[in-house]
């Protein structure tokens, strides 16, 4: 589980959905869609400190620095460690907000030619980020 | 509404402890007292039932006084309209199930129909002529629960009633507890340590530590379920953790279902089988298929 503390910098509510932007370390903005509003959940308020949480298996990696893809949650970094299993590999990235762990297929590690020291972009879908107090 | 403000000096293993509790319990609500052993939970139940006297304080129930130390008044236990269920069932071994229920009633004639109703509700029909010795733990506790209800109490006090039972039996008994709580419009006060049980049953929790209330709130607030945006969340118990490739697979019992969830190595170091856990995902991930 990747977990980072940040503050809520933007709240965009429509009906029962809200897209919450959390700024981590004053550098990286991560957006999460939740079925909550400032009225239904007290933790949704501007500048409130919250944790953003996402599973390692939901972190997508790209060697392209500006990939044309719908994922807006992007964390640039470099690979500091690769543990390659037969099917899956655990890739640890060094980023501005701390270590981010991604579990991807070992085949993808070979196809993208990922090695320690590579510059990499980690991306997470809007609906895969959980916010917690 | 139960309005309690009581003090009592208690003798704990490591010296004396002051029970100092102020709480208000809404009528028809299901409230749980939660906290480590020796925090004063059982004493508080016994004070409500009138079988232990506080040193000072007041208890009023729906505007009638049950206890007032200033006026030196204490309503006798038999007039308090309270049902009490203990962890160890406390059934009379020489009496049948029916006789155990009958013994708890003050008016044998009037309560015959009530006993029959409870035997039906608690599904004890086939056991009513049996003695407690041959019953299972779950059956004994159903008898104890029925017995606590014979005199139609307004308040049901439950002192860890399910802790001696295995998991599947606890789940069944929880259903019975909910059923009687609703059917008889009871105000129920439970002492429990099991987060899953507390979340399932209670409207409100008071957490006690060393005789004082240190936290109170809804179960979701106390157990952290309301503190994440994850809408797909459950409590469960870790059964097994195994390493698979670069990940770990954690097998968790949620209710009667066993689920498997992958976890990273830095997480599993903190867990072991038997741990109670919150399992959460976002509402966006699960698929729904009509059966």
Interface residues (C-beta under 8 A of the other chain):
Chain A: X1 X20 X32 X33 X34 X35 X36 X41 X43 X53 X55 X56 X57 X83 X84 X85 X86 X87 X88 X89 X90 X101 X103 X127 X128 X130 X131 X132 X133
Chain B: X226 X227 X228 X229 X230 X231 X245 X246 X247 X262 X263 X264 X265 X266 X267 X280 X282 X283 X284 X285
